[in-house]
Amino acid sequence: MDQQWFERFRDQLDSHYAWPALYTFKFIVPKGKEEEVKMLFPNHVFTERPSKNGNYTSVTLTMMMPSSEAVIKIYYSVSTIEGLIAL
């Protein structure tokens, strides 16, 4: 994800949300990497669903976010997890 992508994403977030707002994060995580995602969000409740073949897990969580910048920081933090796909 490059800087231009994040700038466009920030503009889209700001046009669709009135901050603070509930924001739903969805990630596709390779099997065995689920705990890495959970460690980034202590004290939050996750919904998990394994893929058909069990190679991936869909991880969803909803958080109250103060701004588009806070949402983008979350995406930056999860981008360090190898193989993770953010939806």
C-alpha positions, 0 to 999 in steps of 0.5 A: 500500500503506497502513500497515494492509496492511503491519501485516497482512502483517507478522503473516502473515509472522511466523505463517508463517516462523521468522526468519531464513528464505529468502523468495521475492520475485516482481514483475511489472515493466513492460518497460524497468524491469527494471534498476531492480529489479536495481539494488535487489538487487546481487549477487543472482541473478534469474529473469526471464520475459517476458509473452506480449505482451512488455509485462511481465517476471516477476522472481523472486529468493530471499533469506535474510531476517532478519525480517519487517521486512526483507521489508517494507523490500524491498517499500517500496523496490520500491514506488517503481518506477512500474508494478511489481506485487508478488506 
